[in-house]
């Protein structure tokens, strides 16, 4: 049986649509690659200023970035907990 691919959502979707790697997005927004990865995996939420710089680097509005983050949080909340 083939493994189904996860739908790309949130910050990762915006980054991939912009054709950027995590490292490139980090460099353009003054963050490191690990921080971008943490944002994409919901390990951390970006501060307002980090979000502003990321939105500018991605060529999207703050509203678009906020909606992308909401997508991620909605998916995280809808997953069953692994306890």
Protein Blocks (a to p, Z undefined) as FASTA:
>chain_A
ZZdddddehjllmmmmnopafklmmmmnopafklmmmmmnopaccdfklmmmmmmmnopa
fklmmmmmmmmmmmmmmpccdZZ
